[in-house]
Amino acid sequence: MSLGQQLQPHLPFLRRYGRALTGSQVHGDAYVRATLEAIVAAPEQFPQDVDPRLGLYRMFHVIWGSTNMGDAAPVANDDSDDIAAQEQVAQARLARITPRSRQALLLTAMEGFTHEDAAYLIGVPDEDVSLLVRDALHEIEKQTHARVLIIEDEPIIAMDLETIVRDLGHDVTAVAVTRDEALREARTERPGLVLADIQLADDSSGIDAVKDILAEFAVPVIFITAFPERLLTGERPEPTFLITKPFQRSTVKAAIAQALFFDEATAPA
C-alpha cells in the first residue's frame, strides 16, 4: 500500500484538527494542504518509525512550527471582511495562551491521541502534556462565556450536552429537536454558540437548521455527527468545528472552548 493510501483515511480528521486549531476552514485547510505538499516533495522525510496517522500529524506540526507556531497561515487568499475580523480576534486570543497548550488539549481531547503521542507531536516531555492541557482549559474557560442553543433530538444526549454546557459556566437558551424549532428558538433568544446534531426528529437536517440561523445572524457552530468524514472533504462550505458521536465529555468541552475562543462576540472587553 502506498503512503498516500495509508494517509487518506486520516485526512478528514487532520482537517478537523487544523480548523479547530486555527478557528478557520480556510486557514486550517491551508495548513493541511501545505503538509501534503511537503510530504509529496520529500517523502523520505516522512517519519518511518511511527504509524501513518501519527506521522501525518507530526508533519503537520512541522509545517505549523515553521510558520511561527501558527501566528500566520501559509496561504490565505481571502479578502473577506468577516475573515479579517475573525483573524483579529484570533490573534488577540493567541497572545493570551501558549500555542502548545491549545495543541495538547485538542490532540488529546478531540483527536484522541495518548499523552505520550501528543508529547511526540508537539515536542515536549511526556509529563508536560497533562500540565499543558490543564493550563489550556483553565485559560480558555476563564476567557469565554456564552448562551448556547442545543439542536439535538435524542433526549439523553441533549441532557448530557446541557450538563456539559452548564458545567463550563455557560447558559442554555433552549433544546430544539427539529429544524423549525431550532430557528424559532434562535429568533426568540439569540445564542452565542450552537451545538447541532445532523439528523433531527422529523427527519430534517441539523445542517439546514444551522443554515437557516446563519442566514439571519452570525454565530459559531459545532456539529455533532457519527460520520465526520462525510462533512470533511475539503470542499466549501464546511463546518470549522466538528465532534464525533459517540463523544467523550472532554471532547465536547474542548470543542466548545475552542469555538468560543475565536468568536468575536465573546471577546473580553
Rosetta blueprint (number, residue, H / E / L):
1 M L
2 S L
3 L H
4 G H
5 Q H
6 Q H
7 L H
8 Q H
9 P H
10 H H
11 L H
12 P H
13 F H
14 L H
15 R H
16 R H
17 Y H
18 G H
19 R H
20 A H
21 L H
22 T H
23 G L
24 S L
25 Q H
26 V H
27 H H
28 G H
29 D H
30 A H
31 Y H
32 V H
33 R H
34 A H
35 T H
36 L H
37 E H
38 A H
39 I H
40 V H
41 A H
42 A L
43 P H
44 E H
45 Q H
46 F L
47 P L
48 Q L
49 D L
50 V L
51 D L
52 P H
53 R H
54 L H
55 G H
56 L H
57 Y H
58 R H
59 M H
60 F H
61 H H
62 V H
63 I H
64 W H
65 G H
66 S H
67 T L
68 N L
69 M L
70 G L
71 D L
72 A L
73 A L
74 P L
75 V L
76 A L
77 N L
78 D L
79 D L
80 S L
81 D H
82 D H
83 I H
84 A H
85 A H
86 Q H
87 E H
88 Q H
89 V H
90 A H
91 Q H
92 A H
93 R H
94 L H
95 A L
96 R L
97 I L
98 T L
99 P H
100 R H
101 S H
102 R H
103 Q H
104 A H
105 L H
106 L H
107 L H
108 T H
109 A H
110 M H
111 E L
112 G L
113 F L
114 T L
115 H H
116 E H
117 D H
118 A H
119 A H
120 Y H
121 L H
122 I H
123 G L
124 V L
125 P L
126 D L
127 E L
128 D H
129 V H
130 S H
131 L H
132 L H
133 V H
134 R H
135 D H
136 A H
137 L H
138 H H
139 E H
140 I H
141 E H
142 K H
143 Q H
144 T L
145 H L
146 A L
147 R E
148 V E
149 L E
150 I E
151 I E
152 E L
153 D L
154 E L
155 P H
156 I H
157 I H
158 A H
159 M H
160 D H
161 L H
162 E H
163 T H
164 I H
165 V H
166 R H
167 D H
168 L L
169 G L
170 H L
171 D E
172 V E
173 T E
174 A E
175 V E
176 A E
177 V L
178 T L
179 R H
180 D H
181 E H
182 A H
183 L H
184 R H
185 E H
186 A H
187 R H
188 T H
189 E L
190 R L
191 P L
192 G L
193 L E
194 V E
195 L E
196 A E
197 D E
198 I L
199 Q E
200 L L
201 A L
202 D L
203 D L
204 S L
205 S E
206 G H
207 I H
208 D H
209 A H
210 V H
211 K H
212 D H
213 I H
214 L H
215 A L
216 E L
217 F L
218 A L
219 V L
220 P L
221 V E
222 I E
223 F E
224 I E
225 T E
226 A L
227 F L
228 P H
229 E H
230 R H
231 L H
232 L L
233 T L
234 G L
235 E L
236 R L
237 P L
238 E L
239 P L
240 T L
241 F E
242 L E
243 I E
244 T E
245 K L
246 P L
247 F L
248 Q L
249 R H
250 S H
251 T H
252 V H
253 K H
254 A H
255 A H
256 I H
257 A H
258 Q H
259 A H
260 L H
261 F H
262 F L
263 D L
264 E H
265 A H
266 T H
267 A L
268 P L
269 A L
